[in-house]
């Protein structure tokens, strides 16, 4: 296992058919799968080179190479944002915004059928959970503030003061909802391929734990809301 970082030099410009491959989830196992497929099925006499770049544009620099997919664990988060898989004339760029396959139409078809079609997509739901894991708590807090302001006059305010209080509270809540909505939209729009330096079973385990956290938090907030409503209705009765 090793990382070989290089001095700055221009990325080789190869002319080939470019095809987007969508927001893939790429774990260590997924990266190893495409490397094995390239050397075993498409280019048996060639060697796969795994490089990480300084960016996704034509003038980007090759920062270095890794010996195997396992070496993903040795890269920094920034270095994993621009990965390239090169095998002879076949190239697959896995960048943080987009991923592309450069190859002949026949090779692209083989890669899509054997590798891309069977890879898990990095969905917008996963992007939301990664960027805002405390979303249920935020929504629960906003709901509580709304109920507190509109459900009952806890402070015994006059009609005029109560209206002003509710308008101000609604403005703050609207601002909070707008902020959350904007952040979620940005997370979804900007979500691209996701490279994670773990094996697929470990990734599945983490996803399951995060989803259970979402469910547990949502159920707890619902229980608190029901208990609070029951208490208020009991006091009003």
Beta strands, then each sheet from edge to edge (+ up, - down):
strand 1: 3-5
strand 2: 18-20
strand 3: 25-26
strand 4: 48-53
strand 5: 62-66
strand 6: 82-87
strand 7: 90-95
strand 8: 99-102
strand 9: 194-195
sheet 1: 1+ 5- 4+ 6- 7+ 8- 2+
sheet 2: 3+ 9+
end
